[in-house]
Amino acid sequence: MPRGAHVSSLQAPTTDQDLPGYLQALGVPGIIDLHVHFMPDRVQQKVWGFFDRLPELGEPAWPIAYRYSEPQRVQILRELGVKAFSTLNYAHRPGMAGYLNEYSKKFAAHYNDAIHSATFFPEPGVEEMVGQVLDDGARIFKVHVQVGSFSVLDPLLTSSWELIAQAKVPVVIHCGSGPHGGEFTGPGPIVELVERHPELVVIIAHMGMPEYDEFATLAKQAPNVYLDTTMVGTDYVRRNFAPMPEDYCDTMHELADKVVLGTDFPTIPYSYSHQIEALHNWGLGEDWMRKVLWHNPAKLLG
């Protein structure tokens, strides 16, 4: 158990049905999940198709737990006790961001518990597009360095980072080298990005796995860098590609105010509750869980 940890009298939720009662006993209104994906259906089907093919590529099977229609997925989140959730589309090629942003804008207008999300890509006109989605009310951005195969330091993005930093709108960045690295993944470019734009609010997706320690060090040093919990500590990740460092729970205890919940719903190979169970079982105490599930993300969203 980490130094300074507190033993909880609560039992970890082991099924989705346990989760509402767990949240009530914890004393929080619910969950704010900053790493949820809702995509246009044809994009969603392509993403799911990619995960379905993983065994053919020699990768571990990734059975998708929540392969349901859009309205069904929204209802599932509500029944679990999720009070606010992002939609985190991400553009992986030029000309795609506008289409995804329009979808996310309409989604947030239709579902009042959805956090208006947006994305961008290094291409001509990106500054104008980012400015427009900020004017439209976007409250969180997502970029995926590995899938998009671009550098966060691309000169085309400089003015966009400045706009987002000025607006204090957080950006979820998938920049760790897990489950697969890329030319532009890893902590180096992010460290430089934060040095260039210290006011930029950055949320490191998946805690930067497998470069856990390097990204945690950045979160300790940079006031506006946070870590999201997406898939971290789950049996699937621990078994297949990115187990946590031995003393990582001590680090999480130290960073109690810099960690926010993320899950990757719906494309996860286990129940939603398993992510909460894994975090609970770190033994960091009920106050830590309240911060991660509610107070820290609420603060970031203003």
PyMOL commands that set and color helices and strands:
alter all, ss='L'
color gray80, all
select helices_A, chain A and resi 16-26+41-52+54-57+70-80+97-110+126-135+145-148+155-167+187-196+205-208+212-221+235-240+248-254+256-258+272-280+286-301
alter helices_A, ss='H'
color red, helices_A
select strands_A, chain A and resi 31-33+82-85+117-119+140-144+171-174+202-204+225-228+259-260
alter strands_A, ss='S'
color yellow, strands_A
deselect
rebuild
show_as cartoon
